[in-house]
Amino acid sequence: MLILGYDSKIISDEKFLVLWESCHSKDPDFSHSLYPRFDLENIDETECLAEFRAKKQDIPVLTDVLQLPMNIRCPQRTICDRIEGLCMLLRRFSYPCRYSDMISRLGRPVPELCMITNEVMDNIFNNRAKGAPLENGFGFIDGTVRPIARPDQQQRIVYNGHKRLHSLQFQSVSLPNGLIGNMYGPVGMLVITISFYYKVSQ
C-alpha cells in the first residue's frame, strides 16, 4: 500500500522514507529459501545423533511414544509433519541455540520454527500431564561428585568408595527451566552415609 501510494505520487519522497523506516522490520532477513526442506532420510546417522541427541531409527518410535499427531498445526495455519516437528524440538533443546541457527537444517523461517517448536512442546506437555504419576512435580534432584586432592588429615571423611576417589558432594534441585532451585553442600561421604543410616534406622 505504501509503495502504491508512492508510485502514484500521493506520498512525497521524505514521507515515504519516514514511513518506510517506521514500518519496515528491524529483524535480520534470514534467507530460508536457500536451504532445502527438512527430510530425515537425507541426514547421516552421526549428524542426527550430534544435532538431535537421538538415533535416526529412534525418532519415529519417539513420535509414537509421545503420541504426537500426524501433522502439527499452528494457529496461523502453518503445518508440518510430526517427525519434522519433533526434530525441531530436539534440536532446540539438545544444545542452547537460536532459531536462526536451525534454518540451515530445517529450511523454514524463524517465526515458523518458533511456533512449531512451541506447538510440539505444548502437545507433549498436555499429553504427559494427563496420566503423569506426579501431578505437582516442581524439580528434579541431582547429585554431583566433585573430585578433590587427597587431604593430609581426615581422608576418610571425604573418600567416596563408590567412585574410589576423594571428593566433595553437592545435592541440588534442578528446575525445569535449567536453573538450580536449591543447593546443599559441599559435604563429605561420611556425613552422607551417617545421615542416610540415621533416616533408615528410624
C-alpha positions, 0 to 999 in steps of 0.5 A: 500500500505504501509503495502504491501510494508512492508510485502514484505520487500521493506520498512525497519522497521524505514521507515515504522514507519516514514511513518506510523506516517506521514500518519496515522490520528491524529483524535480520532477513534470514534467507530460508529459501536457500536451504532445502526442506527438512527430510530425515532420510537425507541426514547421516546417522552421526549428524542426527545423533550430534544435532538431535541427541537421538538415533535416526531409527529412534525418532519415529518410535519417539513420535509414537511414544509421545503420541504426537499427531500426524501433522502439527498445526499452528494457529496461523495455519502453518503445518508440518509433519510430526517427525519434522516437528519433533526434530525441531524440538530436539534440536532446540533443546539438545544444545542452547541455540537460536532459531536462526541457527536451525534454518540451515537444517530445517529450511523454514523461517524463524517465526515458523520454527518458533511456533512449531517448536512451541506447538510440539512442546505444548502437545507433549506437555498436555499429553504427559500431564494427563496420566503423569504419576506426579501431578505437582512435580516442581524439580528434579534432584541431582547429585554431583561428585566433585573430585578433590586432592587427597587431604593430609588429615581426615581422608576418610571423611571425604573418600567416596568408595563408590567412585574410589576417589576423594571428593566433595558432594553437592545435592541440588534441585534442578528446575525445569527451566535449567536453573538450580532451585536449591543447593546443599553442600559441599559435604563429605561421604561420611556425613552422607552415609551417617545421615542416610543410616540415621533416616533408615534406622528410624 
